[in-house]
Amino acid sequence: MRFTYTHRLARQEDLNAIVAIYNSTVASREVTADTEPVSVESRQAWFDEHTPDKRPLWIAERDGEIIGWLSYSNFYGRPAYSGTAELSVYIHETARGQGLGRYFLEQAIAFAPSINVHTLLGFVFGHNQPSLKLFEAFSFERWANMPRVATLDGIERDLVILGKRVA
């Protein structure tokens, strides 16, 4: 079933749900390089770095519950890279496969030029086929393959960097 989605800027009171969705992906070993759940407190500085005018953090809700989020994050942290942002998309397990990831990417691509971002990146594990397919569906290209740079439960994993010029 496909839904019609909307999003809004994340607020401080959303941080618990944002972290819960993130933590729900840790055990899969497909989405994040964290190997243990993170605390809300440990994500506060990350949350504070997301400003509406430069690096927004969006959430989507259904029936009053947060079902996913998208963040723009700085790439490499140097001024010359300010036009490049990394996108992260995390979807609640009950909302996966229902078009929310596609909605978020579509909105993020369209919105990027308004915050002076001309290049978007996605950092995806090479074995995370759903995320690779999602980014590739929006014409992100594989700009780098970093073989065996992560070790999860004793298994070495590749990191794929996907990129797209949007302006």
PELINCOR-V912236 format. One record per residue. N is the residue number from 1. RES is the residue in one small letter. BURIAL is # if it has 9 or more other ideal C-beta (glycine too) atoms within 8 Angstrom, else .. Layout:
# PELINCOR-V912236
N RES BURIAL
N RES BURIAL
This chain:
# PELINCOR-V912236
1 m .
2 r .
3 f .
4 t .
5 y .
6 t .
7 h #
8 r .
9 l .
10 a #
11 r .
12 q .
13 e .
14 d #
15 l #
16 n .
17 a #
18 i #
19 v #
20 a .
21 i #
22 y #
23 n #
24 s #
25 t #
26 v #
27 a .
28 s .
29 r .
30 e .
31 v #
32 t .
33 a .
34 d .
35 t .
36 e .
37 p .
38 v #
39 s .
40 v .
41 e .
42 s .
43 r #
44 q #
45 a .
46 w .
47 f #
48 d .
49 e #
50 h #
51 t .
52 p .
53 d .
54 k .
55 r #
56 p #
57 l #
58 w #
59 i #
60 a #
61 e #
62 r .
63 d .
64 g .
65 e .
66 i #
67 i #
68 g #
69 w #
70 l #
71 s #
72 y #
73 s #
74 n #
75 f #
76 y .
77 g .
78 r .
79 p .
80 a .
81 y #
82 s .
83 g .
84 t #
85 a #
86 e #
87 l #
88 s .
89 v #
90 y #
91 i #
92 h #
93 e .
94 t .
95 a #
96 r #
97 g .
98 q .
99 g .
100 l #
101 g #
102 r #
103 y #
104 f #
105 l #
106 e #
107 q #
108 a #
109 i #
110 a .
111 f #
112 a #
113 p #
114 s .
115 i #
116 n .
117 v #
118 h #
119 t #
120 l #
121 l #
122 g #
123 f .
124 v #
125 f #
126 g #
127 h .
128 n #
129 q .
130 p .
131 s #
132 l #
133 k .
134 l #
135 f #
136 e #
137 a .
138 f #
139 s .
140 f #
141 e .
142 r .
143 w .
144 a .
145 n #
146 m .
147 p .
148 r .
149 v .
150 a #
151 t .
152 l #
153 d .
154 g .
155 i .
156 e .
157 r #
158 d #
159 l #
160 v #
161 i #
162 l #
163 g #
164 k #
165 r .
166 v #
167 a .
